[in-house]
Amino acid sequence: MPYYVYKIETAELAMLKQLDLIETFEKFKEAKNFARDVRAQQAESDVAEVKVMFADNQLAAEEMLMEKRDKPIVMEHEK
């Protein structure tokens, strides 16, 4: 299964995220290094996230990125 690198832009009040597929890789190490390079080149004012997704296909990767996930609950001993 390939690794997909996405640039994700979210408006403050928007319900949907804008996903831009940047590159696809067969190996995680290559995808991770590419994502790091893209993040390092981003301007400080650029609030877009760069994420690596592992999925069967591009559609599955985009569906996982669009899911609304609850924030993890931090236990008192984890603070």
Sequence and secondary structure as in RCSB ss.txt:
>XXXX:A:sequence
MPYYVYKIETAELAMLKQLDLIETFEKFKEAKNFARDVRAQQAESDVAEVKVMFADNQLAAEEMLMEKRDKPIVM
EHEK
>XXXX:A:secstr
  EEEEEEEE TT SSEEEEEEEEESSHHHHHHHHHHHHHHS TT   EEEEEE SSHHHHHHHHHS        
GGG 
